[in-house]
Each structure stands twice: as structure tokens, then as C-alpha cells.
Amino acid sequence: MHVGTGKAGQANALLENLARGRADHQFFSRTFLNRSLHDGQLEYVQNALATVNCLATANRYGKTTVLSHIHFHANVYKTGAEPKYLDADGNIDLNAFARTKYHTIHTADDLDTALLVWEEALKIKNESPALAGFIKDAPRSKPPHIDFVFGSKWKFRTLGHDASGIDGNSFYVISIDEAGWIGSLEPKMNNVVRVRVADVRGIIHIVGTFKPGISKDFYKFCVRASAHTGKGLALDHRMDEDADELAAEEAGLDTVILHYLRAEVKTWIETGREMGEDVWENLATLGITPDEFGDAVMAR
């Protein structure tokens, strides 16, 4: 691989940094993005490897930083496409790497929201010479995109009616910002979004501030993720304008979970679903007692 830095020592350092950054996300962020991830952000980017991942945050968490990191890292390394450019011994074929079509997309319900991450991405590019060397073009025309030197492309779009904004393409990474305010999120996920990552075994990130008023669909995805990972959930009751003044407020979700369970249990009963061990384990992970479950079944 040739790196046009002008000096062999600088080239070797860049290659060493590139090699380390693939697995060391904090190093990649500090070296190539000029950013440091806090513990929660780092934990998410290291472990969000499921097909569908939920990032339910409080205000001022730094979602744009996380989303920028995820897409930049994916496009630089073409993660997930390894079968297309690695040989049987695990060695990279650079010609195959360059030829591999690799697209990611960041979406939101409206373009202004989607462009918040685009603006952060451009700011990162302009502040980091180490990253700029991997970017071929980043036009300011709309709808925007960022092209990388080895053929990757990061798009920014609105999700659109019935997720039509991303239909017809395959993506290795799809992120949906402010997903808690998107109507009919679950049908869009099942009918279109999942399909767009299926053939390349890509990854979906649904992201939103976890606060009162979020949609039932987003909440359901977050509860499922909580049950799977064992991570707790709490609604953020702070207002954006006074977040700095208010102390962090932990709000239990018992009541909301019960409402969710009522709908789930009704579905299980109507479809004759068997209550296997996984169901009880998931409920226990959420901290739901048998009495609370019984109340939910009886809609009390």
C-alpha cells in the first residue's frame, strides 16, 4: 500500500495507526477524528454489532459524535465486507478491497435532522488531516454524501414515506436519528430497512433521546435491546434548555413497561405463543416480578 505522506517515517506511522485503529475505537477516534469518546460512547461503538442496535440516550449525550464515528470507521475499513476482499489466509487483496462497493447511510425523518450529522462529519474532516487523506470528495450540494478514496460512500437522506428514501440500495450501515419521533417505525424497519442490510449482512442503528413522548415502536425496540443486553432504561425528563442546571434524574419505567407488556402478552396469547424460558429470562432481566407480570396480563 502506498501512502503519499512524502516521508517514509510518516507513512509507516500512518500505517501503524491505521492498523491499530481498526480494533481500538478510542485510538481511531482520537487519531483520525480528533475526538475522545466518553465511556458510554466507547462501550456502544465497541459492542453494537447486532443486526439492529438501539442507542437510547439522555440529552447532551453526544449522538452526533457516535454516529460520525460509526460511519467513518465503517467506510475507512469497509467493515462487514471482509469476505469480498480477504483471501483464504486472511490476507487483504487491495484490488478487491478497492473494487468492493461499500455504502452506508444516515437518515432521519426530516433532512434538517439528518444534516446535523453531516455538518459534524464535515467539521471532523476539516479538523483532522489524518482523516482528510482518506476522503476523495465531500460536496456541499444536497442531498449530500462523502466519497472515500477506496470507493466507499456515506449518504445522508430522509427516511421518507414508508422508508422510500433508502429503498432500492444495499447498505453495510444504516443509522436512523431521532427514531423515537418517527411514525410507523416498526413497519418501516421490517418492510424496508432490514431488507436493505440483509444481503450484505449489514448493521442498523436506531438512535434517539429516551424521553417522555417517544413512539411505542422505538420504545419496543429499546426494551427488547435492554432485555437482550441487560442494560437498564430510564426516561430523561430534563428539558433541553435547562439540562445543565438540572441534576440527572433517574425515572423508573415500571408503569411504561407494564403498558408494553400488556400489548405483548395479548399478542402472545392471541397467537398461541409458548412462554419459553427466554421470555421469563428477558422479563427478569428487566426487573419485572411475577406479580407485575400477572398485573400486566390482567391489564391492571
C-alpha positions in Angstrom: 0.0 0.0 0.0 1.4 3.4 -0.9 0.7 6.4 1.3 1.6 9.8 -0.1 2.9 11.5 3.0 6.2 12.4 1.5 8.3 10.8 4.2 8.8 7.1 4.8 8.7 7.5 8.6 5.4 9.4 8.4 4.0 6.7 6.0 5.0 3.9 8.4 3.4 5.8 11.4 0.2 6.3 9.4 0.0 2.6 8.5 0.7 1.6 12.1 -2.1 4.0 13.3 -4.5 2.6 10.6 -3.8 -1.0 11.7 -4.3 -0.2 15.4 -7.5 1.9 14.7 -9.4 -1.0 13.2 -9.9 -2.7 16.6 -9.1 0.2 19.0 -12.1 2.5 18.6 -10.8 5.1 21.1 -7.5 5.3 19.3 -9.2 5.6 15.9 -11.4 8.4 17.3 -8.5 10.4 18.8 -6.1 9.8 15.9 -8.3 10.1 12.9 -11.4 12.1 14.1 -9.7 14.4 16.7 -12.4 13.3 19.2 -12.3 11.4 22.5 -15.2 9.1 23.3 -16.6 9.1 26.8 -17.1 5.7 28.4 -20.8 5.3 27.3 -20.0 6.2 23.7 -17.0 3.9 23.6 -19.0 1.0 25.0 -21.6 1.4 22.4 -19.3 1.6 19.3 -17.4 -1.4 20.6 -20.4 -3.6 21.2 -23.2 -2.5 18.8 -22.7 -5.4 16.4 -26.2 -6.9 16.3 -28.3 -6.5 13.1 -30.4 -4.0 15.0 -28.9 -1.8 17.7 -30.6 0.8 19.9 -28.9 3.8 21.2 -31.3 5.4 23.7 -29.7 8.4 25.2 -30.2 11.3 27.5 -29.9 15.0 26.4 -26.3 16.1 25.7 -25.1 12.5 25.3 -23.2 13.2 22.0 -25.2 11.2 19.5 -23.7 13.0 16.5 -20.2 12.1 17.7 -21.1 8.4 18.0 -22.9 8.3 14.6 -20.0 10.1 12.9 -17.5 7.6 14.4 -19.6 4.6 13.3 -19.8 5.7 9.7 -16.2 7.0 9.4 -14.8 3.8 10.9 -17.0 1.6 8.7 -16.1 3.4 5.5 -12.4 3.6 6.1 -12.1 -0.1 6.9 -15.1 -1.4 4.9 -16.1 -3.5 7.9 -18.6 -6.3 7.2 -17.4 -6.7 3.7 -14.3 -8.8 4.6 -15.4 -11.9 2.7 -15.1 -9.8 -0.5 -11.5 -8.7 -0.1 -9.8 -11.2 2.2 -8.2 -14.4 0.8 -8.4 -17.8 2.4 -5.4 -17.0 4.6 -6.9 -13.7 5.9 -4.7 -11.5 3.8 -6.2 -8.4 2.1 -6.4 -8.2 -1.7 -6.1 -4.4 -2.2 -7.6 -4.5 -5.7 -10.6 -6.4 -4.4 -10.8 -4.0 -1.5 -10.9 -1.0 -3.8 -13.4 -2.7 -6.1 -15.8 -3.7 -3.3 -18.9 -1.5 -3.4 -19.5 -0.2 0.1 -22.3 2.2 1.0 -23.5 3.5 4.4 -26.4 5.9 5.0 -27.5 8.2 7.8 -31.2 9.0 7.9 -33.8 10.9 9.9 -37.5 11.8 9.5 -36.5 15.2 8.1 -33.5 16.4 6.2 -32.5 19.1 8.8 -32.1 16.4 11.4 -30.1 14.2 9.1 -27.9 17.1 8.2 -26.8 17.7 11.8 -24.6 14.6 11.5 -23.4 15.7 8.0 -22.3 19.0 9.5 -20.5 17.3 12.3 -18.8 14.9 9.8 -17.6 17.9 7.7 -16.3 19.6 10.8 -14.4 16.5 11.8 -12.9 16.2 8.3 -11.8 19.8 8.3 -10.2 19.5 11.8 -8.3 16.2 11.1 -5.7 16.0 8.3 -5.2 12.3 9.2 -8.9 11.6 8.2 -8.9 14.0 5.2 -6.4 11.8 3.4 -9.0 9.1 3.2 -11.7 11.3 1.7 -12.0 11.9 -2.0 -14.9 14.3 -2.1 -17.4 15.8 0.3 -19.6 18.2 -1.8 -21.9 20.6 -0.1 -24.6 20.0 -2.6 -27.8 18.4 -1.3 -28.7 15.7 -0.7 -25.0 15.3 0.5 -22.6 12.4 0.5 -19.0 11.8 1.4 -16.8 9.7 -1.0 -13.8 7.9 0.3 -10.6 7.1 -1.7 -11.1 3.4 -1.8 -14.7 3.6 -3.2 -16.8 3.8 0.0 -19.7 6.2 0.1 -21.6 7.7 3.0 -25.0 9.1 2.1 -27.3 11.4 4.1 -31.1 11.2 3.3 -34.5 11.5 4.8 -36.1 8.1 5.7 -39.2 9.1 3.6 -42.7 7.8 3.4 -42.6 4.0 4.0 -38.8 4.3 4.2 -38.7 5.0 0.4 -35.7 7.2 1.0 -33.4 4.2 1.3 -35.3 1.7 -0.8 -33.5 0.1 -3.8 -30.0 0.1 -2.3 -27.9 -2.2 -0.1 -26.1 -0.7 2.9 -23.5 -2.0 5.3 -24.6 0.6 7.9 -27.9 2.3 8.3 -28.4 4.8 11.1 -31.8 6.4 11.9 -31.6 9.5 14.1 -34.4 10.7 16.4 -36.1 7.4 15.8 -38.4 8.0 18.8 -40.3 10.5 16.7 -40.7 8.5 13.5 -44.2 7.3 12.8 -44.7 3.6 11.9 -41.1 2.8 12.7 -41.6 -0.9 13.1 -43.3 -1.5 9.7 -40.6 0.6 8.1 -37.9 -1.4 9.8 -39.5 -4.8 8.9 -40.6 -4.0 5.4 -37.6 -1.9 4.1 -34.8 -1.1 6.5 -33.9 -4.7 7.4 -34.1 -5.7 3.8 -31.6 -3.1 2.8 -28.9 -4.7 5.0 -29.9 -8.3 4.6 -27.9 -9.2 1.5 -24.7 -7.7 2.9 -25.3 -8.6 6.5 -25.2 -5.0 7.5 -25.9 -3.3 10.7 -28.7 -0.9 11.7 -28.5 1.7 14.5 -31.7 3.3 15.7 -30.9 6.3 17.8 -33.0 8.7 19.9 -33.3 10.7 23.1 -35.2 8.5 25.6 -37.7 10.9 26.9 -41.5 11.1 27.5 -43.5 11.2 24.3 -41.3 8.8 22.3 -43.2 6.4 20.0 -44.3 3.0 21.0 -42.3 1.4 18.2 -39.0 2.9 19.3 -39.7 2.1 22.9 -40.4 -1.6 22.0 -37.1 -1.8 20.1 -35.3 -0.3 23.2 -37.0 -2.7 25.6 -36.0 -5.7 23.5 -32.4 -4.5 23.4 -32.5 -3.9 27.1 -33.7 -7.4 27.7 -31.0 -8.8 25.4 -28.1 -6.8 26.9 -29.2 -6.4 30.5 -28.8 -2.7 30.2 -31.2 -0.6 32.2 -33.5 2.1 30.8 -34.6 5.4 32.3 -36.6 8.2 30.7 -34.8 11.6 30.6 -37.3 14.1 32.0 -34.9 17.1 31.6 -35.7 19.9 29.2 -33.1 20.8 26.6 -32.8 24.4 27.7 -32.2 23.6 31.4 -30.2 20.4 31.1 -27.1 22.0 32.6 -29.0 23.2 35.6 -30.9 20.1 36.5 -29.4 17.1 38.2 -29.5 13.8 36.4 -32.9 12.4 37.1 -33.4 8.6 37.2 -37.0 7.7 36.4 -38.2 4.1 36.7 -40.1 2.6 33.8 -42.3 0.2 35.7 -45.5 1.7 34.5 -44.4 2.1 30.9 -43.1 -1.5 30.8 -46.4 -2.8 32.1 -48.2 -1.0 29.3 -45.8 -2.5 26.8 -46.2 -6.0 28.3 -50.0 -5.8 28.1 -49.7 -5.4 24.4 -47.0 -8.1 24.1 -48.9 -10.6 26.3 -52.1 -10.0 24.3 -50.2 -10.8 21.1 -48.6 -13.9 22.7 -52.0 -15.2 23.8 -53.7 -14.4 20.5 -51.0 -16.2 18.5 -50.8 -19.1 20.9 -47.1 -18.4 21.6 -45.5 -20.7 24.1 -44.0 -19.0 27.1 -40.5 -20.4 26.8 -37.6 -19.9 29.2 -36.3 -17.0 27.1 -39.4 -15.0 27.8 -39.1 -15.4 31.6 -35.3 -14.6 31.4 -36.0 -11.4 29.5 -38.6 -10.3 32.0 -36.3 -11.0 34.9 -33.5 -9.0 33.1 -35.9 -6.0 33.0 -36.5 -6.4 36.7 -40.1 -7.4 36.3 -41.5 -9.5 39.1 -44.1 -12.3 38.6 -46.7 -10.1 40.4 -46.0 -7.3 38.0 -46.3 -9.7 35.1 -49.5 -11.0 36.4 -50.9 -7.5 36.7 -49.9 -6.8 33.1 -51.6 -10.0 31.9 -54.8 -8.9 33.7 -54.3 -5.3 32.4 -54.4 -3.9 35.9 
